[in-house]
Amino acid sequence: MAKLTATTSPGLLLFGTLAILGTSIFFVLIPVLLGNAVDSAIELSRDGVDSGAARSALLDAAILIIGVSVLRGVFAYGQMYAGEVLGQSLATVLRNRYYERLQRLSFSFHDIAHTGNLMSRGISDIDGVRMFANTGLLRVLYLLLLIIGSAYLMLTLDWQLGLLTLAFVPIVAFQGTIMRLRSRAIWIRIQEQMGVVNTALQENLGGVRVVRSFSGQDHEERKFADSSDEVRVMMDEAAEIRASNGSFMTFSLLVAYSVLLWFGGSKVIDGEMTIGDMTRFLTFLGLLQMPIRMLPMLINSWARASSAGSRLFEILDLDLPIKNSPTAQPLRITEGVLRYEDVSFAYEDMPEIPVVKNVSFEARPGHTIGIVGAPGSGKTTIAQLAPRHYNVNGGRITIDGQDIRQVTLESLRQRVRLVQQDTFLFRDTVSDNIAYGEPDAEEGRIIDSAEDAKLHQHITSMPEGYDSMVGERGVSLSGGQRQRMAIARAIVLQPKIFIFDDSTSAVDAATERLIREQIAQRAADTTTIIIAHRLSTLLSADEILVIDEGRIIERGSHEELLKLGGRYREMHDLQVRPTDDLNGDWLGLSKSPEPQGGDD
């Protein structure tokens, strides 16, 4: 669709330009015809010609003027149609390119960008550019042709009176320029504030359960009302600018009428020009009244489109930090060996604080790697580096000896699947959510994947089975069911490298054991990395890495790490033996022993 609109836009622009040209020509013909009709009627009446002939001449002139007006209306229709279609085509192209750019911008960008602000750019800013195509671009061309045509005819008719009549145009143009600059500044502020309003709305809709649970409705309503009121105040300011300048332009036009009546009337009295000529000047000035009244709207459209376009192109012109290198080749899998070689990484907004520091390990089929550590130790970041959601700052990551920065992103992410703890489900059927990465997957593969994720039984108990609709963000499912559906979504793609980032944290222990057994069966053919907080999840891992502040501080099998008596042993004692060492404190917090001899 975007390609189609891109190819038709030049034709539409040409069609609209021709329509404007026709509209302008027939518009400026009307004063000429009116003046000729008046002069003809006066001349016939002075010559003593029968009044019937004079009336007939006026009737012919009236019919001709109506015919010219009809043609002007036809061309005006073409102008309006071309402008609206051109605007919609432009909006479609911008909307698609904007969405495409958002899909390809790195996680680093989305880490700091506000969703509501991005939505504001993708909706209201694109609409501002769309309106410009009709009310700005084509209308300005129409206004210029109308002014130039009228000015030429008035100056050839009487250059002195023409100059006096047109003297207000430079004044209006200067005032319009000032208005545009002021309007552009206020529209930039309006659109930025609309981003704040949209962000507040998006956060409240997404977190409505938190708001209700903590009785935060009044606070959120006041916060939204304050943001909305700021938009209203700025809109009022924009309206004041538009209204005051519109009044000034109308006043300038009336002054021009006064000048024309005084000097033109004197010339008619002195016999230096005819009443028909005076009629032409008055009609020309009347025609100019419409574009003059349109100027505030046009200037407002230009100002809004200018600010909206600059905000849009701030996103469209962003460089893609995560992209295919010019020499990138498809990833070739021979064994499926994933290797981290002295890898370091820091986020863009905090480059001075490395999150991953000199991490090296190797994962291969039949050799499961487990990663454990405190929250914030860098486990998830290590996982997100493998499918190249971020670029490493130091060292390199290879798959079968190929640096992942030198392979295409498409082939890399087809073979490396990251199942995250925080899952996202689309408002669609269960089947479509599982087969999201491969919409054409056979029903048997979808069912097998659900069975591997221990979700098939629950799905079949739903009213419509695999065709049941999942609520927005999977709200109709429990946390564990959403995580199992995310696992099934990854399994259906049959990747070569699996990374599970605490993806069973909301699953009960019995179901987790079944899923772990299923993953272990696949581990012989796939490279598997399991990140978890629960050590029971990692019991089947061949090698466990203990991460602290982005570094590997311990590594080895479960038994080896227990014998080491370090950090892993501490976590094990907290999780596995709470009743022996912590008096049954399941949170891992110290607890005073119960007093002896108390009442039962």
URUR-V272936 format. One record per residue. N is the residue number from 1. RES is the residue in three letters. D_LAST is the distance of its C-alpha to the last C-alpha in Angstrom with 1 decimal. Layout:
# URUR-V272936
N;RES;D_LAST  N;RES;D_LAST
This chain:
# URUR-V272936
1;MET;76.4  2;ALA;76.5  3;LYS;79.6  4;LEU;81.3  5;THR;80.8  6;ALA;81.9  7;THR;85.2  8;THR;85.9  9;SER;85.3  10;PRO;88.7  11;GLY;90.4  12;LEU;88.5  13;LEU;89.3  14;LEU;93.0  15;PHE;93.0  16;GLY;91.4  17;THR;93.9  18;LEU;96.8  19;ALA;95.4  20;ILE;95.1  21;LEU;98.7  22;GLY;99.9  23;THR;98.0  24;SER;99.4  25;ILE;103.0  26;PHE;103.1  27;PHE;101.3  28;VAL;104.0  29;LEU;106.7  30;ILE;105.9  31;PRO;107.2  32;VAL;110.4  33;LEU;111.0  34;LEU;110.4  35;GLY;112.8  36;ASN;115.4  37;ALA;115.1  38;VAL;115.6  39;ASP;118.6  40;SER;120.1  41;ALA;119.7  42;ILE;121.2  43;GLU;124.1  44;LEU;124.9  45;SER;124.8  46;ARG;127.1  47;ASP;129.6  48;GLY;130.0  49;VAL;128.7  50;ASP;127.7  51;SER;124.2  52;GLY;123.3  53;ALA;123.8  54;ALA;121.6  55;ARG;118.9  56;SER;119.2  57;ALA;118.7  58;LEU;115.6  59;LEU;114.3  60;ASP;114.9  61;ALA;113.1  62;ALA;110.2  63;ILE;109.9  64;LEU;110.1  65;ILE;107.4  66;ILE;105.1  67;GLY;105.8  68;VAL;104.9  69;SER;101.7  70;VAL;100.7  71;LEU;101.2  72;ARG;99.2  73;GLY;96.4  74;VAL;96.5  75;PHE;96.2  76;ALA;93.5  77;TYR;91.5  78;GLY;91.9  79;GLN;90.7  80;MET;87.6  81;TYR;86.8  82;ALA;87.3  83;GLY;85.3  84;GLU;82.3  85;VAL;82.4  86;LEU;82.9  87;GLY;79.9  88;GLN;77.7  89;SER;79.0  90;LEU;78.3  91;ALA;74.8  92;THR;74.1  93;VAL;75.3  94;LEU;73.4  95;ARG;70.2  96;ASN;70.4  97;ARG;71.3  98;TYR;68.5  99;TYR;65.9  100;GLU;67.4  101;ARG;67.2  102;LEU;63.5  103;GLN;62.8  104;ARG;64.4  105;LEU;63.3  106;SER;60.9  107;PHE;57.2  108;SER;58.0  109;PHE;59.8  110;HIS;57.0  111;ASP;54.4  112;ILE;56.0  113;ALA;57.8  114;HIS;56.3  115;THR;56.2  116;GLY;57.3  117;ASN;60.2  118;LEU;61.4  119;MET;61.2  120;SER;63.2  121;ARG;65.9  122;GLY;65.9  123;ILE;66.3  124;SER;67.9  125;ASP;69.9  126;ILE;71.4  127;ASP;72.2  128;GLY;74.0  129;VAL;76.1  130;ARG;76.8  131;MET;78.2  132;PHE;80.4  133;ALA;82.3  134;ASN;83.6  135;THR;83.5  136;GLY;84.2  137;LEU;86.2  138;LEU;88.6  139;ARG;88.9  140;VAL;89.9  141;LEU;92.6  142;TYR;93.7  143;LEU;93.8  144;LEU;95.9  145;LEU;98.4  146;LEU;98.8  147;ILE;99.4  148;ILE;101.7  149;GLY;103.7  150;SER;104.0  151;ALA;104.9  152;TYR;107.6  153;LEU;109.2  154;MET;109.2  155;LEU;110.7  156;THR;113.4  157;LEU;114.1  158;ASP;114.4  159;TRP;113.0  160;GLN;113.1  161;LEU;111.2  162;GLY;108.9  163;LEU;107.9  164;LEU;107.3  165;THR;105.2  166;LEU;103.1  167;ALA;102.7  168;PHE;99.2  169;VAL;97.9  170;PRO;97.4  171;ILE;95.7  172;VAL;93.3  173;ALA;92.7  174;PHE;91.9  175;GLN;89.5  176;GLY;87.9  177;THR;87.4  178;ILE;85.6  179;MET;83.5  180;ARG;82.5  181;LEU;81.3  182;ARG;79.3  183;SER;77.9  184;ARG;77.0  185;ALA;74.9  186;ILE;73.1  187;TRP;72.5  188;ILE;70.9  189;ARG;68.5  190;ILE;67.8  191;GLN;67.1  192;GLU;64.8  193;GLN;62.9  194;MET;62.8  195;GLY;61.0  196;VAL;58.3  197;VAL;58.0  198;ASN;57.8  199;THR;55.2  200;ALA;53.0  201;LEU;53.5  202;GLN;52.8  203;GLU;49.6  204;ASN;48.3  205;LEU;49.2  206;GLY;47.6  207;GLY;44.4  208;VAL;44.2  209;ARG;40.5  210;VAL;39.6  211;VAL;41.6  212;ARG;39.9  213;SER;36.4  214;PHE;36.9  215;SER;39.1  216;GLY;42.0  217;GLN;44.7  218;ASP;46.2  219;HIS;46.4  220;GLU;48.0  221;GLU;50.4  222;ARG;51.6  223;LYS;52.0  224;PHE;54.0  225;ALA;56.0  226;ASP;56.9  227;SER;58.1  228;SER;60.0  229;ASP;61.6  230;GLU;62.9  231;VAL;64.6  232;ARG;66.1  233;VAL;67.5  234;MET;69.2  235;MET;70.5  236;ASP;72.0  237;GLU;73.6  238;ALA;75.1  239;ALA;76.4  240;GLU;78.0  241;ILE;79.8  242;ARG;81.0  243;ALA;82.1  244;SER;83.9  245;ASN;85.8  246;GLY;86.6  247;SER;88.1  248;PHE;90.1  249;MET;91.5  250;THR;92.5  251;PHE;94.2  252;SER;96.1  253;LEU;97.3  254;LEU;98.6  255;VAL;100.4  256;ALA;102.0  257;TYR;103.1  258;SER;104.7  259;VAL;106.6  260;LEU;107.8  261;LEU;109.0  262;TRP;110.9  263;PHE;112.6  264;GLY;112.9  265;GLY;114.3  266;SER;116.8  267;LYS;118.0  268;VAL;118.4  269;ILE;120.4  270;ASP;122.5  271;GLY;123.1  272;GLU;121.5  273;MET;119.0  274;THR;118.8  275;ILE;116.4  276;GLY;115.2  277;ASP;114.3  278;MET;112.4  279;THR;110.6  280;ARG;109.6  281;PHE;108.2  282;LEU;106.2  283;THR;104.9  284;PHE;104.0  285;LEU;102.1  286;GLY;100.4  287;LEU;99.4  288;LEU;98.0  289;GLN;95.9  290;MET;93.5  291;PRO;92.7  292;ILE;92.5  293;ARG;89.8  294;MET;88.1  295;LEU;88.0  296;PRO;84.7  297;MET;83.0  298;LEU;84.5  299;ILE;83.6  300;ASN;80.1  301;SER;79.9  302;TRP;81.3  303;ALA;78.9  304;ARG;75.9  305;ALA;77.0  306;SER;77.7  307;SER;74.3  308;ALA;72.6  309;GLY;74.7  310;SER;73.9  311;ARG;70.1  312;LEU;70.5  313;PHE;72.6  314;GLU;70.2  315;ILE;68.1  316;LEU;71.0  317;ASP;72.6  318;LEU;69.5  319;ASP;70.0  320;LEU;67.8  321;PRO;66.2  322;ILE;64.9  323;LYS;68.0  324;ASN;70.1  325;SER;72.4  326;PRO;76.2  327;THR;76.2  328;ALA;72.9  329;GLN;73.0  330;PRO;70.6  331;LEU;67.9  332;ARG;68.8  333;ILE;66.0  334;THR;66.8  335;GLU;63.6  336;GLY;61.1  337;VAL;60.4  338;LEU;58.7  339;ARG;59.2  340;TYR;58.1  341;GLU;60.5  342;ASP;59.6  343;VAL;58.4  344;SER;57.7  345;PHE;57.1  346;ALA;56.5  347;TYR;56.3  348;GLU;59.5  349;ASP;57.9  350;MET;56.5  351;PRO;59.1  352;GLU;58.3  353;ILE;54.7  354;PRO;54.8  355;VAL;51.9  356;VAL;52.9  357;LYS;54.6  358;ASN;56.7  359;VAL;54.6  360;SER;56.2  361;PHE;55.0  362;GLU;56.4  363;ALA;55.0  364;ARG;56.9  365;PRO;56.5  366;GLY;54.3  367;HIS;52.7  368;THR;49.7  369;ILE;48.9  370;GLY;45.3  371;ILE;44.8  372;VAL;41.6  373;GLY;41.0  374;ALA;39.2  375;PRO;40.0  376;GLY;43.5  377;SER;44.6  378;GLY;47.5  379;LYS;46.4  380;THR;47.4  381;THR;50.7  382;ILE;51.6  383;ALA;51.1  384;GLN;53.2  385;LEU;56.1  386;ALA;56.8  387;PRO;58.0  388;ARG;59.7  389;HIS;57.9  390;TYR;58.7  391;ASN;61.5  392;VAL;60.6  393;ASN;61.9  394;GLY;62.4  395;GLY;62.8  396;ARG;63.0  397;ILE;61.2  398;THR;63.2  399;ILE;62.9  400;ASP;65.1  401;GLY;66.9  402;GLN;67.7  403;ASP;66.6  404;ILE;64.7  405;ARG;66.7  406;GLN;69.8  407;VAL;68.7  408;THR;68.6  409;LEU;65.4  410;GLU;65.7  411;SER;65.9  412;LEU;63.2  413;ARG;60.6  414;GLN;61.6  415;ARG;60.5  416;VAL;57.5  417;ARG;54.6  418;LEU;51.7  419;VAL;48.6  420;GLN;46.6  421;GLN;43.0  422;ASP;44.1  423;THR;46.0  424;PHE;48.5  425;LEU;49.5  426;PHE;52.5  427;ARG;52.8  428;ASP;54.4  429;THR;53.7  430;VAL;51.3  431;SER;54.3  432;ASP;56.1  433;ASN;53.2  434;ILE;52.8  435;ALA;56.6  436;TYR;57.0  437;GLY;58.6  438;GLU;60.9  439;PRO;61.6  440;ASP;63.9  441;ALA;61.3  442;GLU;61.6  443;GLU;58.9  444;GLY;58.1  445;ARG;57.3  446;ILE;55.0  447;ILE;53.1  448;ASP;53.0  449;SER;51.6  450;ALA;48.9  451;GLU;48.0  452;ASP;47.8  453;ALA;45.5  454;LYS;43.3  455;LEU;44.1  456;HIS;46.6  457;GLN;44.2  458;HIS;42.9  459;ILE;46.4  460;THR;47.7  461;SER;44.9  462;MET;46.3  463;PRO;48.8  464;GLU;51.8  465;GLY;50.6  466;TYR;52.3  467;ASP;54.3  468;SER;51.3  469;MET;51.5  470;VAL;49.0  471;GLY;48.0  472;GLU;49.1  473;ARG;47.8  474;GLY;45.8  475;VAL;43.5  476;SER;43.1  477;LEU;41.5  478;SER;38.2  479;GLY;38.3  480;GLY;38.1  481;GLN;40.8  482;ARG;43.1  483;GLN;42.7  484;ARG;43.5  485;MET;46.5  486;ALA;47.7  487;ILE;47.5  488;ALA;49.5  489;ARG;52.0  490;ALA;52.6  491;ILE;52.8  492;VAL;55.4  493;LEU;57.8  494;GLN;57.6  495;PRO;57.8  496;LYS;58.6  497;ILE;56.0  498;PHE;52.4  499;ILE;50.2  500;PHE;46.7  501;ASP;45.2  502;ASP;41.5  503;SER;42.5  504;THR;39.4  505;SER;36.8  506;ALA;35.7  507;VAL;35.9  508;ASP;32.8  509;ALA;32.6  510;ALA;33.9  511;THR;36.9  512;GLU;37.6  513;ARG;37.9  514;LEU;40.4  515;ILE;42.4  516;ARG;42.3  517;GLU;43.8  518;GLN;46.4  519;ILE;47.3  520;ALA;47.6  521;GLN;50.1  522;ARG;52.1  523;ALA;51.9  524;ALA;54.7  525;ASP;57.2  526;THR;55.8  527;THR;54.9  528;THR;51.2  529;ILE;49.3  530;ILE;45.5  531;ILE;43.8  532;ALA;40.1  533;HIS;37.0  534;ARG;34.8  535;LEU;36.0  536;SER;35.4  537;THR;38.4  538;LEU;40.6  539;LEU;39.9  540;SER;43.2  541;ALA;45.3  542;ASP;48.0  543;GLU;47.9  544;ILE;45.3  545;LEU;46.4  546;VAL;44.0  547;ILE;45.4  548;ASP;44.9  549;GLU;47.1  550;GLY;49.5  551;ARG;50.1  552;ILE;49.1  553;ILE;47.3  554;GLU;46.2  555;ARG;47.5  556;GLY;47.1  557;SER;45.2  558;HIS;41.4  559;GLU;41.6  560;GLU;44.1  561;LEU;42.1  562;LEU;38.9  563;LYS;41.1  564;LEU;42.6  565;GLY;39.3  566;GLY;40.2  567;ARG;39.1  568;TYR;38.5  569;ARG;36.2  570;GLU;34.2  571;MET;33.9  572;HIS;33.1  573;ASP;30.2  574;LEU;28.8  575;GLN;29.1  576;VAL;28.8  577;ARG;26.3  578;PRO;23.7  579;THR;20.7  580;ASP;22.4  581;ASP;23.8  582;LEU;21.9  583;ASN;18.2  584;GLY;18.6  585;ASP;20.5  586;TRP;22.8  587;LEU;25.0  588;GLY;25.9  589;LEU;24.7  590;SER;23.1  591;LYS;19.5  592;SER;17.9  593;PRO;15.3  594;GLU;11.7  595;PRO;11.5  596;GLN;10.6  597;GLY;8.7  598;GLY;6.4  599;ASP;3.8  600;ASP;0.0
